[in-house]
């Protein structure tokens, strides 16, 4: 029992090497250990390639976000154009109806004007 208490009193941590777990990081670590010269990590000579790949990934992600944002804006604008087109058609038909002679006569009757019952005539003046 004293041995167990001594072990519990010591500050120590357990290092788990390898393991048989299915972690992706363990799989990568096992694959890296199989490569000669990769015991301490990825060699520096591969850094430009890794950085270039990372840059391409960042550009791809940014382009995807930009495309999605543009698509959302385009959809909103299409809906707004359809609404404005419907408003235009409605107003145009109302104005076409309002300019009819009978409608104009109804509106000016409120002002005390009447529609003439005699047709207009042409006056001719001699230029001599």
C-alpha positions as CSV (number, residue, x, y, z in Angstrom):
1,X,0.0,0.0,0.0
2,X,2.9,2.4,0.7
3,X,4.2,1.8,-2.8
4,X,0.9,2.9,-4.2
5,X,0.9,6.0,-2.1
6,X,4.4,6.9,-3.2
7,X,3.3,6.5,-6.8
8,X,0.3,8.7,-6.2
9,X,2.5,11.4,-4.5
10,X,4.9,11.7,-7.5
11,X,4.1,14.1,-10.2
12,X,4.5,12.1,-13.4
13,X,2.6,11.7,-16.6
14,X,2.2,8.8,-18.9
15,X,3.4,9.0,-22.5
16,X,1.3,7.0,-24.9
17,X,3.5,6.1,-27.9
18,X,1.9,4.7,-31.0
19,X,-1.2,3.2,-29.7
20,X,-3.7,1.4,-31.8
21,X,-6.4,4.1,-31.9
22,X,-7.9,5.3,-35.1
23,X,-6.9,8.9,-34.9
24,X,-6.0,10.6,-38.1
25,X,-3.0,12.2,-36.4
26,X,-1.6,8.8,-35.3
27,X,-2.0,7.5,-38.9
28,X,-0.1,10.5,-40.2
29,X,2.6,10.0,-37.5
30,X,3.0,6.3,-38.5
31,X,3.3,7.2,-42.2
32,X,5.9,9.9,-41.4
33,X,8.0,7.4,-39.4
34,X,8.1,5.1,-42.4
35,X,9.8,7.9,-44.5
36,X,13.6,8.0,-44.2
37,X,14.8,11.3,-42.6
38,X,11.3,12.3,-41.3
39,X,11.8,11.2,-37.7
40,X,12.0,14.8,-36.4
41,X,9.2,16.1,-38.7
42,X,8.8,17.3,-42.3
43,X,12.1,18.4,-43.8
44,X,12.5,22.2,-44.6
45,X,12.9,21.6,-48.3
46,X,9.2,20.9,-48.6
47,X,8.2,24.2,-46.9
48,X,7.7,26.2,-50.2
49,X,5.5,23.5,-51.6
50,X,3.4,23.3,-48.4
51,X,3.1,27.1,-48.2
52,X,2.1,27.3,-51.9
53,X,-0.6,24.6,-51.3
54,X,-1.8,26.5,-48.3
55,X,-2.0,29.7,-50.3
56,X,-4.0,28.0,-53.0
57,X,-6.4,26.6,-50.4
58,X,-6.9,30.0,-48.8
59,X,-7.6,31.6,-52.3
60,X,-10.0,28.8,-53.1
61,X,-11.9,29.2,-49.8
62,X,-12.0,33.0,-50.3
63,X,-13.3,32.6,-53.9
64,X,-16.0,30.2,-52.7
65,X,-17.2,32.7,-50.1
66,X,-17.2,35.6,-52.6
67,X,-19.2,33.5,-55.1
68,X,-21.8,32.5,-52.5
69,X,-22.2,36.2,-51.4
70,X,-22.5,37.3,-55.1
71,X,-25.1,34.6,-55.7
72,X,-27.2,35.8,-52.7
73,X,-27.0,39.4,-53.9
74,X,-28.0,38.4,-57.4
75,X,-31.0,36.5,-56.1
76,X,-32.2,39.4,-54.0
77,X,-31.8,41.8,-57.0
78,X,-33.8,39.4,-59.2
79,X,-36.6,39.4,-56.7
80,X,-36.5,43.2,-56.5
81,X,-36.6,43.6,-60.3
82,X,-39.6,41.3,-60.5
83,X,-41.4,43.5,-57.8
84,X,-40.5,46.7,-59.7
85,X,-41.7,45.2,-63.0
86,X,-45.1,44.3,-61.4
87,X,-45.4,47.8,-60.0
88,X,-44.5,49.4,-63.4
89,X,-47.2,47.3,-65.1
90,X,-49.8,48.2,-62.6
91,X,-49.1,51.9,-62.8
92,X,-49.0,51.9,-66.5
93,X,-52.4,50.3,-66.8
94,X,-53.8,52.8,-64.3
95,X,-52.4,55.7,-66.3
96,X,-53.8,54.3,-69.5
97,X,-57.2,54.1,-67.9
98,X,-56.9,57.6,-66.4
99,X,-56.2,59.3,-69.8
100,X,-59.5,58.1,-71.4
101,X,-61.8,60.9,-72.4
102,X,-64.6,59.7,-70.1
103,X,-62.2,59.6,-67.1
104,X,-60.9,63.1,-67.9
105,X,-64.5,64.4,-68.2
106,X,-65.3,63.0,-64.7
107,X,-62.3,64.6,-63.2
108,X,-62.8,68.1,-64.7
109,X,-66.5,68.0,-63.8
110,X,-65.4,68.7,-60.2
111,X,-63.8,71.9,-61.4
112,X,-67.0,73.1,-63.1
113,X,-65.8,72.4,-66.7
114,X,-68.1,70.6,-69.2
115,X,-67.3,68.7,-72.3
116,X,-68.1,70.6,-75.4
117,X,-71.1,69.3,-77.4
118,X,-70.1,71.2,-80.6
119,X,-67.2,69.9,-82.7
120,X,-64.2,72.2,-83.1
121,X,-64.1,74.4,-86.2
122,X,-61.2,75.7,-88.2
123,X,-60.7,79.4,-88.7
124,X,-59.1,80.6,-91.8
125,X,-57.5,84.1,-92.1
126,X,-56.5,85.6,-95.4
127,X,-52.9,86.6,-95.5
128,X,-53.6,89.5,-97.9
